[in-house]
Amino acid sequence: MGKKAERVGKPALMVLLIAALLLLTGALLLAVRSGRILHAALDGRQEREQETRVTSFALREQMVMEQIGARVRGWQSVVSSETVTAVAGRGRLSAELFSPLGDDDDAPWALVMHGGLGTDHSQVMDVACALSLQGYRVLAPDLYAHGKSDGETASLGLRDAEDVLTWIDWIMLEDMDARIVCFGQDEGGVALLLAAARGLPQSVAAVAADSAYVSVQARAHELLAQADSSWLDRHLFDAAYRLAHGVSIAEGNVADRIAGADVPLLLIHGTGDAQVLAWQSEDIAQAAGENAQLLLVEGAGHGMARYLEPDAYYDALLSFFENALCS
């Protein structure tokens, strides 16, 4: 009787194991699918937004963008630049390095980070130009999974915080006496803020973030919902994120972590931002306490404050960096 039960039990156990393996495989495939849906949807969404912006700008904003674009093109025609690389834990990262005008060996450094899927360092060339004209040596990286950098799946800023530290180490190897300021937009701003929360070297004097969001997890779920993904895709996304990046997406809450930052912070946001509402920069600034300053630009959309009010924007940004370097 015992042997018969054993013979019956083994096939049943085998069926259960096969069923469990099939369920696990299916769950993993669905999780990976969820991640792919997010990034495929965002690439198209980014292109549509750029097209909409061009047609919806008022004449004043169009004129400012054209003026800034002409200045950037003129600057690029005279400034020396080269493509450089750094090796991070996830792969090779690429950046464009712009020498200071006048080749000042003691020039401070500016690390300028772009943001958003479908973009690269060219998105923030206007900021790089403004800083270069003020005498900075500018390093403008492509985030992981953007531009010329390695990677297939972006982390929306969480794992990019490690890459910020990689680039700061790269700068310090180039110039052991480097004085560094950092600027980031959207995803790049979140990466800088999370890096600041971990602790930055003393060579970093200040960090400015434009249009940053409070939570990587909340932002990812918003984008999935906007991309018309299914409930199952949204439910499995956190697992897909952990599989892709080896870290829980819940760790990307800037407001929860930024209180430990000991570097001066400038949070910039447009009150007309429909993608990332301005209260998120307000919450980050409040959580950071006395180390943080907040600049709200009335009516500006996502990442558009420097085009709507360029004088006020750059006066605030450049003064903030100058004061931090002098203190």
C-alpha positions in Angstrom: 0.0 0.0 0.0 2.9 2.4 0.9 4.7 1.8 -2.4 1.5 2.4 -4.4 0.9 5.7 -2.6 4.5 6.7 -3.3 4.0 5.9 -7.0 0.9 8.0 -7.1 2.5 10.8 -5.1 5.5 11.3 -7.3 3.6 12.2 -10.5 1.3 14.5 -8.6 4.4 16.3 -7.1 5.9 16.5 -10.6 2.7 18.1 -11.9 2.7 20.7 -9.1 6.4 21.5 -9.7 5.7 22.0 -13.5 2.7 24.1 -12.8 4.6 26.3 -10.4 7.5 26.7 -12.9 5.0 27.7 -15.6 3.3 30.2 -13.3 6.7 31.7 -12.3 7.8 31.9 -15.9 4.6 33.5 -17.0 4.8 36.1 -14.2 8.4 36.9 -15.1 7.5 37.3 -18.8 4.5 39.5 -17.9 6.8 41.6 -15.6 9.3 42.1 -18.4 6.5 42.9 -20.8 5.3 45.6 -18.4 8.6 47.3 -18.4 8.8 47.1 -22.2 5.4 48.6 -22.6 6.3 51.5 -20.3 9.4 52.5 -22.3 8.0 51.9 -25.7 5.0 54.1 -24.8 7.2 56.8 -23.4 9.4 57.1 -26.4 6.4 57.9 -28.6 4.9 60.1 -26.0 8.0 62.2 -25.8 8.0 62.8 -29.5 4.3 63.8 -29.4 5.0 66.3 -26.6 7.8 67.9 -28.5 5.6 68.4 -31.5 2.8 69.8 -29.4 5.2 72.3 -27.7 6.4 73.7 -31.0 2.8 74.5 -32.1 1.4 75.7 -28.8 4.0 78.2 -27.8 3.1 81.8 -27.8 5.1 84.1 -30.1 7.2 85.3 -27.1 8.3 81.9 -26.1 9.1 80.9 -29.7 11.2 84.1 -30.1 13.1 83.3 -26.9 13.8 79.7 -28.0 15.1 80.9 -31.3 17.3 83.4 -29.7 18.7 80.9 -27.3 19.1 78.3 -30.1 21.2 80.9 -32.1 23.3 81.6 -29.1 23.9 77.9 -28.5 24.9 77.3 -32.1 27.3 80.2 -31.9 28.8 78.9 -28.7 29.2 75.4 -30.1 31.1 76.8 -33.1 33.9 78.3 -30.9 34.0 76.1 -27.8 36.3 73.0 -27.7 34.5 69.8 -26.9 35.2 66.1 -26.9 33.3 62.9 -26.1 34.4 61.1 -23.0 33.4 57.9 -21.3 33.2 56.4 -17.8 32.6 52.9 -16.7 29.8 52.4 -14.1 28.4 49.3 -12.5 25.8 48.9 -15.2 27.9 49.7 -18.2 29.7 52.4 -20.2 28.4 56.0 -19.9 29.0 58.7 -22.5 29.3 62.5 -22.0 30.3 65.6 -23.9 33.0 67.7 -22.2 33.2 71.4 -23.1 36.4 73.2 -22.2 36.1 76.6 -20.5 36.3 79.6 -22.8 39.8 81.0 -22.4 41.1 77.6 -21.3 41.2 78.7 -17.6 42.9 75.8 -15.7 41.2 76.9 -12.5 37.7 77.0 -14.0 35.0 75.4 -11.8 33.1 72.4 -13.2 29.4 72.1 -14.0 27.8 68.7 -14.3 24.7 69.1 -16.4 22.1 66.3 -16.5 19.3 66.0 -19.0 16.0 64.3 -18.2 13.2 62.2 -19.7 13.1 59.2 -22.0 13.8 60.0 -25.7 16.3 62.7 -24.8 20.0 63.0 -24.4 22.5 65.7 -23.3 21.5 67.9 -26.2 18.3 68.7 -24.3 20.2 70.9 -21.9 22.8 72.5 -24.2 21.3 75.9 -23.5 22.1 75.4 -19.8 25.6 74.2 -20.7 26.1 77.2 -22.9 25.0 79.6 -20.2 27.4 78.1 -17.7 30.2 77.9 -20.2 29.9 81.6 -21.0 30.2 82.2 -17.2 33.6 80.4 -17.2 32.6 76.9 -16.2 34.1 73.7 -17.7 30.9 71.7 -18.5 30.4 68.0 -18.5 27.0 66.9 -20.1 26.4 63.1 -19.8 23.9 60.9 -21.5 21.9 59.1 -18.8 22.0 55.3 -18.8 19.8 54.0 -21.6 19.9 57.4 -23.3 21.9 58.8 -26.1 25.3 57.1 -26.5 25.4 55.5 -23.1 24.8 51.8 -22.6 21.5 50.3 -21.4 18.1 49.4 -22.6 15.8 50.4 -19.7 15.9 53.8 -17.9 15.5 53.9 -14.1 13.7 57.3 -14.0 16.5 58.6 -11.8 16.9 56.0 -9.0 19.9 54.0 -10.3 21.2 57.2 -12.1 22.1 58.5 -8.7 25.0 56.0 -8.7 26.1 57.3 -12.2 26.1 60.9 -10.8 28.7 59.7 -8.3 30.6 58.0 -11.1 30.9 61.2 -13.0 31.9 63.2 -10.0 34.7 60.7 -9.4 35.7 61.1 -13.0 35.9 64.8 -12.6 38.0 64.5 -9.5 40.4 62.2 -11.3 40.8 64.8 -14.0 41.1 67.7 -11.5 41.9 66.8 -7.9 41.1 70.4 -6.9 37.8 70.5 -8.8 35.0 72.7 -7.6 31.7 71.3 -8.9 28.2 72.5 -9.3 25.4 70.3 -10.6 22.2 71.0 -12.6 19.6 68.4 -13.7 16.2 68.5 -15.3 13.4 66.0 -14.7 15.0 62.6 -14.4 18.5 64.1 -14.2 17.3 66.4 -11.4 15.9 63.4 -9.5 19.2 61.5 -9.9 21.1 64.5 -8.5 18.8 64.9 -5.5 19.0 61.2 -4.7 22.8 61.4 -5.0 22.8 64.4 -2.7 20.7 62.4 -0.2 23.3 59.7 -0.2 26.1 62.2 0.4 28.3 64.0 -2.1 32.0 64.8 -1.9 33.0 68.1 -0.5 34.1 69.2 -3.9 30.4 69.5 -4.9 29.3 73.0 -3.9 25.6 73.0 -5.0 22.8 71.1 -6.7 20.0 72.6 -8.8 17.0 70.5 -10.0 14.4 71.7 -12.5 11.0 70.1 -12.7 11.9 67.2 -10.3 9.3 64.7 -9.0 9.0 63.5 -5.5 8.6 59.7 -6.1 10.1 57.5 -8.9 7.4 54.9 -8.2 4.5 57.4 -8.4 5.9 59.0 -11.5 6.3 55.6 -13.2 2.8 54.6 -12.4 1.4 57.9 -13.7 3.3 57.4 -17.0 2.0 53.8 -17.3 -1.6 55.0 -16.7 -1.1 57.8 -19.3 0.2 55.2 -21.8 -3.1 53.3 -21.5 -1.4 50.2 -20.1 -3.5 47.4 -18.6 -4.2 46.9 -14.9 -1.9 43.8 -15.0 0.9 45.8 -16.5 0.7 48.4 -13.8 0.4 45.7 -11.1 3.5 43.9 -12.3 5.6 47.0 -13.1 7.3 47.2 -9.7 8.5 43.6 -10.1 9.7 44.4 -13.6 11.6 47.4 -12.3 13.4 45.3 -9.7 14.3 42.7 -12.3 15.7 45.4 -14.6 17.5 47.5 -12.1 18.2 45.2 -9.1 16.6 47.7 -6.6 13.1 48.3 -5.3 11.5 51.3 -7.0 10.0 52.3 -3.6 13.5 53.5 -2.6 13.2 56.4 -5.1 11.3 58.7 -2.8 13.2 62.0 -2.9 11.2 63.7 -0.1 11.8 60.8 2.3 15.6 60.9 1.8 16.6 64.5 1.0 16.6 65.7 4.7 20.1 64.2 5.1 21.6 66.2 2.2 24.2 68.7 3.4 24.7 70.5 0.1 22.8 73.7 -0.9 19.8 72.9 -3.1 17.9 75.0 -5.6 14.5 73.6 -6.7 13.0 75.2 -9.8 9.5 74.5 -11.1 6.9 76.1 -13.4 3.5 76.6 -11.9 2.0 75.6 -15.3 3.7 72.2 -15.3 0.9 69.7 -16.1 3.3 66.7 -16.2 4.9 67.1 -12.8 2.9 69.5 -10.6 4.8 72.2 -8.9 3.9 71.1 -5.4 6.4 68.3 -5.8 9.4 70.7 -5.8 7.7 72.5 -2.9 7.6 69.2 -0.9 11.2 68.4 -1.7 12.3 71.9 -0.7 10.3 71.6 2.6 11.8 68.2 3.3 15.3 69.5 2.7 14.9 72.3 5.2 17.2 75.3 5.4 19.6 73.9 2.8 17.0 74.4 0.0 15.8 77.3 -2.0 12.7 77.3 -4.2 12.1 79.2 -7.4 8.6 79.0 -8.9 8.1 80.5 -12.4 4.5 81.5 -12.9 2.8 79.8 -15.8 5.8 77.8 -17.1 5.3 74.3 -18.3 7.5 71.2 -17.7 11.1 72.2 -18.1 10.1 75.4 -19.8 10.8 78.0 -17.1 14.1 79.1 -18.7 12.3 79.8 -22.0 9.4 81.7 -20.4 11.5 83.8 -18.0 15.1 83.4 -19.1 16.6 86.5 -17.3 15.0 85.6 -13.9 15.9 81.9 -14.4 19.5 82.4 -15.2 20.0 85.2 -12.7 18.8 82.9 -10.0 20.7 79.8 -11.2 24.1 81.5 -11.8 23.9 83.6 -8.5 23.0 80.4 -6.6 26.1 78.6 -8.0 28.4 81.6 -7.6 27.4 82.1 -3.9 27.9 78.4 -3.2 31.3 78.3 -4.8 32.4 81.4 -2.8 31.1 80.2 0.6 
